[in-house]
Amino acid sequence: MVASPQRDSSPNQLELRDLLESSFQNSNLVTMAAGSPVPLLKDHVWLVVRGMTKLVTSYMSGDEALLGLVGPNEPFGEPLSQVQPYQAVTLTDSDLLCLRWDELSSKPDLTGAMLLAMVRRYRQCESLLALMGLRRVEERLRGFLELMARDYGQPCENGIRIGVRLTHQELATALGTTRVTVTRFIGQLRDEGWLVMEPGRHLVVKPMQTR
């Protein structure tokens, strides 16, 4: 069942936002267009202020695997991963803040807020791993869209609008399947009335009473 999103209104989210504004008010935000690679600097952490970034790794075959999605007030960067190669690419037009790891560790209040943000990232990773254990692609797709609605959605008239637009190929990469298969099952979910495509290609998930 889809849960109502609470990211933007939670006290922890507001606390982190306030701490960032007070601690780094003289820092310049880096604005990046959608599809831009984010340079991963040694001993630096990026914070998403606005927008969305995807984290991916690639294999010798040329295939790509999704490691996670990073939304507002969430961190990513070289000190937080041991995966190689490790790449970050903006999914939307984004404002990012780059901070030195030692800057974060020297501010106890900010460190605590960052820890909570990293916990949310960890929970998302566990959810993605659990989805990959489902045998049916349709179940994986439905579960992934529910996860996106929960973590990055906003209530609207038709249900919960997913705030980030993912291509069918990006969904296929996340779910370990093909673009053609994702397109077919998205069509089925729309025919069921569970999924709605709004103008601008925003997906809306309808809360489910039962399965």
C-alpha positions as CSV (number, residue, x, y, z in Angstrom):
1,M,0.0,0.0,0.0
2,V,1.3,3.5,-0.8
3,A,2.0,5.6,2.2
4,S,1.5,9.4,2.1
5,P,4.8,11.1,1.6
6,Q,6.1,13.0,4.6
7,R,9.6,14.0,3.6
8,D,9.2,17.8,3.1
9,S,7.3,18.4,6.3
10,S,9.2,16.3,8.9
11,P,11.0,18.1,11.7
12,N,14.2,16.3,10.9
13,Q,14.1,17.5,7.3
14,L,13.4,21.1,8.4
15,E,16.2,20.9,11.0
16,L,18.7,19.8,8.4
17,R,17.6,22.5,6.0
18,D,17.9,25.2,8.7
19,L,21.3,23.9,9.8
20,L,22.6,24.0,6.2
21,E,21.4,27.6,5.8
22,S,22.9,28.8,9.0
23,S,26.2,26.9,8.7
24,F,27.0,27.4,5.0
25,Q,25.1,30.6,4.2
26,N,28.2,31.9,2.4
27,S,28.7,28.8,0.3
28,N,27.7,28.9,-3.3
29,L,25.3,26.4,-4.6
30,V,26.3,24.5,-7.7
31,T,23.5,24.4,-10.3
32,M,23.4,21.6,-12.7
33,A,21.1,20.8,-15.6
34,A,19.3,17.4,-15.8
35,G,21.6,14.7,-17.2
36,S,24.8,16.3,-15.8
37,P,27.5,14.1,-14.2
38,V,28.4,15.2,-10.7
39,P,32.2,15.1,-10.0
40,L,32.9,12.9,-7.0
41,L,35.7,14.6,-5.2
42,K,37.9,12.9,-2.6
43,D,36.9,13.6,1.0
44,H,33.9,15.7,-0.1
45,V,30.2,15.1,0.3
46,W,27.4,16.5,-1.9
47,L,24.0,17.5,-0.5
48,V,21.0,17.8,-2.7
49,V,19.3,21.1,-2.0
50,R,16.8,20.9,-4.9
51,G,16.3,18.3,-7.5
52,M,17.2,14.6,-7.8
53,T,20.4,12.7,-8.5
54,K,20.8,9.0,-9.4
55,L,23.8,6.9,-8.3
56,V,24.9,4.2,-10.7
57,T,27.6,1.7,-11.3
58,S,28.5,0.1,-14.6
59,Y,29.9,-3.3,-15.7
60,M,32.4,-4.4,-18.3
61,S,29.5,-5.5,-20.5
62,G,28.4,-1.9,-20.6
63,D,25.3,-2.5,-18.5
64,E,24.4,-0.1,-15.7
65,A,22.9,-0.8,-12.3
66,L,21.1,1.7,-10.1
67,L,22.5,2.1,-6.6
68,G,20.0,4.6,-5.4
69,L,18.2,7.9,-5.8
70,V,19.1,11.0,-3.8
71,G,16.5,13.7,-3.2
72,P,16.4,17.0,-1.3
73,N,18.4,17.2,2.0
74,E,20.1,13.9,1.3
75,P,23.9,13.2,1.0
76,F,26.1,11.3,-1.4
77,G,29.7,11.3,-2.3
78,E,33.0,9.5,-2.4
79,P,33.4,9.0,1.4
80,L,29.9,7.2,1.5
81,S,30.6,4.4,-0.9
82,Q,33.1,1.7,-1.7
83,V,31.5,0.7,-5.1
84,Q,33.7,1.1,-8.1
85,P,33.0,2.6,-10.5
86,Y,30.6,5.0,-8.7
87,Q,28.9,7.7,-10.7
88,A,26.3,10.4,-9.9
89,V,24.1,12.0,-12.6
90,T,21.4,14.6,-12.1
91,L,17.9,13.4,-13.0
92,T,16.4,16.9,-12.9
93,D,17.7,20.4,-12.9
94,S,19.4,20.5,-9.5
95,D,21.1,22.7,-6.9
96,L,23.8,20.9,-5.0
97,L,26.1,21.8,-2.1
98,C,29.6,20.4,-1.9
99,L,31.1,20.1,1.6
100,R,34.3,18.8,3.0
101,W,33.9,15.7,5.1
102,D,35.9,17.3,7.9
103,E,33.5,20.3,7.8
104,L,30.6,18.0,8.6
105,S,32.4,16.0,11.3
106,S,33.4,19.2,13.1
107,K,29.7,20.3,13.6
108,P,27.9,18.0,16.0
109,D,24.4,19.3,15.3
110,L,24.9,19.0,11.5
111,T,26.5,15.6,11.9
112,G,23.5,14.3,13.8
113,A,21.1,15.6,11.1
114,M,23.3,14.1,8.4
115,L,23.2,10.7,10.2
116,L,19.4,10.7,10.0
117,A,19.5,11.6,6.3
118,M,21.9,8.7,5.7
119,V,19.6,6.4,7.6
120,R,16.8,7.2,5.1
121,R,19.2,6.4,2.3
122,Y,20.1,3.1,3.9
123,R,16.4,2.2,4.2
124,Q,15.9,3.0,0.6
125,C,18.8,0.7,-0.4
126,E,17.3,-2.1,1.6
127,S,13.9,-1.6,0.0
128,L,15.5,-1.7,-3.5
129,L,17.3,-4.9,-2.6
130,A,14.1,-6.5,-1.3
131,L,12.4,-5.5,-4.6
132,M,15.1,-7.3,-6.6
133,G,14.1,-10.5,-4.8
134,L,10.7,-10.5,-6.4
135,R,10.5,-12.9,-9.3
136,R,7.8,-11.2,-11.3
137,V,8.8,-8.0,-13.1
138,E,5.3,-6.6,-12.7
139,E,5.6,-6.8,-8.9
140,R,9.1,-5.2,-9.0
141,L,7.7,-2.3,-11.1
142,R,4.7,-1.8,-8.9
143,G,6.8,-1.9,-5.7
144,F,9.4,0.5,-7.2
145,L,6.8,3.0,-8.1
146,E,5.2,2.7,-4.6
147,L,8.7,3.4,-3.2
148,M,9.2,6.4,-5.3
149,A,5.7,7.7,-4.4
150,R,6.4,7.2,-0.7
151,D,9.9,8.8,-0.7
152,Y,9.5,11.5,-3.4
153,G,5.8,11.9,-4.0
154,Q,3.3,14.7,-3.4
155,P,-0.5,14.2,-2.9
156,C,-2.6,15.3,-5.8
157,E,-6.2,14.9,-6.9
158,N,-5.6,11.5,-8.6
159,G,-3.4,10.0,-5.9
160,I,0.3,10.6,-5.3
161,R,2.4,12.3,-8.0
162,I,6.0,11.0,-8.3
163,G,8.1,14.1,-8.2
164,V,10.9,12.7,-10.4
165,R,10.4,11.6,-14.0
166,L,12.3,8.4,-14.9
167,T,12.5,7.1,-18.4
168,H,11.4,3.6,-19.2
169,Q,15.1,2.7,-19.7
170,E,16.0,4.1,-16.3
171,L,13.2,2.0,-14.7
172,A,14.4,-1.1,-16.6
173,T,18.0,-0.5,-15.3
174,A,16.7,-0.1,-11.7
175,L,14.6,-3.4,-12.0
176,G,17.1,-5.6,-13.9
177,T,14.9,-6.0,-16.9
178,T,14.4,-4.5,-20.4
179,R,12.8,-1.3,-21.6
180,V,10.3,-3.2,-23.7
181,T,9.1,-5.2,-20.6
182,V,8.8,-2.0,-18.5
183,T,6.8,-0.3,-21.2
184,R,4.4,-3.3,-21.4
185,F,3.8,-3.5,-17.7
186,I,3.3,0.3,-17.4
187,G,0.6,0.0,-20.0
188,Q,-1.0,-2.8,-17.9
189,L,-0.9,-0.7,-14.7
190,R,-2.5,2.2,-16.6
191,D,-5.2,0.0,-18.0
192,E,-5.9,-1.2,-14.4
193,G,-6.4,2.4,-13.4
194,W,-3.6,2.1,-10.7
195,L,-1.2,4.3,-12.6
196,V,-2.0,7.6,-14.3
197,M,0.1,9.5,-16.8
198,E,-0.3,13.3,-16.3
199,P,0.7,16.0,-18.8
200,G,4.5,16.4,-18.7
201,R,4.9,12.6,-18.3
202,H,4.5,12.7,-14.5
203,L,3.3,9.4,-13.1
204,V,0.6,9.3,-10.4
205,V,0.1,6.3,-8.2
206,K,-3.3,5.6,-6.8
207,P,-3.3,4.4,-3.2
208,M,-4.3,0.8,-2.9
209,Q,-6.8,-0.5,-0.4
210,T,-6.1,-4.2,-1.1
211,R,-3.9,-6.2,-3.4
